[in-house]
């Protein structure tokens, strides 16, 4: 399974970013092989608008099955849902800790956005 994480850094020790669309990086972990890849999200950080939609499209194109993030807005959530990507909410922690929580079933799966647009 490939899982994406909205992150402040580029590895498992990096903290999750509070905001998905403007997260510094998207870290993708392949739980089968253990590989980790880091995707730059500079475009989202500097976007005047549409950062969540752009990040969601980027994540959907990575072929992941799930996104773990602290928060997800309505437009990004709609794009992810349409692409078949599950969205899971995590507390403030590292990518590695969030991965462990996901494996252990301790994260909440979002059925809708948990913040308003332009949060």
N, C-alpha and C positions, 0 to 999 in steps of 0.2 A: 504494500500500500504506500502511495506517495501522499505525504501530508505537508501542507504549506503553513508557515508560521509568520505572522507580522512581527518583525523583529527590529531592534535597534542596532544589531550587529550581524556578523556573518557566520556564526557557528552555534553549536548547542549551548555554549556558556553565555550567549547573549541574552539580554532581557527582552521580553516581549514589548512591543510598542503599543501604547494606549490606543492609537488611531490607526486603523487598517490602511486607509487610502493614502495617508501621509507617513506611513512607516518608512524608515530608512532603507530596510532590506526585506526581502521575502526569502526566508530560509526554507528549503524543501528537503525533507528527510524521507528516504526510501526505507521503510521499515523492514523490507525483505533483505536488501543488500547492506543496509547500514550507511549508504552513501549520503552525503550532505552537499547540497549546492546552494549557493547564495546568489540572489538576483537583486541587482541594483534597482531602487525605486526612486531615484532622483527626480524623474519626471513627475511623479506623484507629489513629492515634497514641494516642488516649485510650481505646480499647476495652479492657475488662478481659480479654476473650478473644474469639477469632474474628476478629482483625484481618486475617489472611491470607485467610480465606474472604470477608470483606466486600470487601477490596481486589480479589480475583479476580473477584467478581461485578460490581463497578464496572467493571473493565477489560473484562470480557466484554460488558457492556452498551454500551461505547463503540464497538463494531464494529471493533475492531482485529484484525489477523491475527497479530500477534506481540507478545510482551512481552520486553523486555531488562531484566535485573535482575542484581544481584550474587549473590543467593541466593533460593531459593524453597522453602518448606516443603511437606510432603506434602498437607495439606488444600487449600491454595491451588492447588498443582499439579493436583490432581484436578479442581477446579472449572474451571481453565483448559483442561485437556485435554478435558473433557466439552464445553466451549464451542467447541472447535476452535482455540484460541489456542496457537500455538507459543511455547515458553519458551526463551530464549537467555540464557546466562550470560556476563557481562562482568566484566572486572577493574575496579578503582577507576579511574574516568576521568570525563570530562564526558559529558553526553548527546550532544553533537555528535561526540565521539570514538567513543563506542559506536555511533552511527549509521554513521559511516564504517567501523568494523570490521565491522558487520553487512553493509553493502553489499559489502565486500571479501571476505566469507566467512571472516573471522578470529574469529568467535565460535563457541562450542560450543553446539549445540542440546541441551537437557536431555531425557532420556527418562524421568526421574523426579526427584523432589525431591532437592536436594543438601544439605539440612540437616534436622535432626530438628524435630519440632514444638516450639513454644515456644523457638526458638533466640534 
